[in-house]
Amino acid sequence: MSCAVTRSWSVSTSSFPRTQDFRAYTGCVRCPYCAADDDRVVDSRLAEDGSAIRRRRECSVCHQRFTTFERIDEVGVMVVKRSGERESFSRSKILSGVRAACKNRPVETETLESLVNGIEDIVRAAGRDVTSEEVGLATLNALRLVDDVAYVRFASVYKGFADASDFAREVGNLVKSTAPKSRA
Ligand SMILES: [Zn+2]
């Protein structure tokens, strides 16, 4: 079997009891070439500014090499919703939200990934439960740096725009804050 493409496997670490354990964990991943559950890690390094671990693996059966990325899926932080309901912080939920806001916009997947990483860092650094407003605001602030249209789209949902004047006000604020400062 010849496959020149390097395959990437995402390995969830959410089943591990303590986050510090994942540094020592290597385990085995089913080989994408021959489906054997027996590999050895030939290289292991931090990726994505230390939020992920990239492992180069070699199948012990067919000796093909492949790469896995290991990152923390859920940070164990609870998000308190407006209704008072609590749910665990979901990275994938944020990602699908910003992806929807960036639909048909020239924003790279990598940019969205690092945006979500940044939000996750903020949430994790809080060291407590966060409100859905805080998560929304962090997302909004991050999107603002990425794409104006995506920002306004997200703001319309997050701030619950009722009509066109809400849009106009937000766009006005955006223009004001991004316009080069001129000395009067
Ligand atoms: Zn194999």
Residues whose N, C-alpha, C, O or C-beta is under 5 A from the ligand:
A	BS01	ZN	C31 Y33 C34 A35 A36 C59 V61 C62 H63
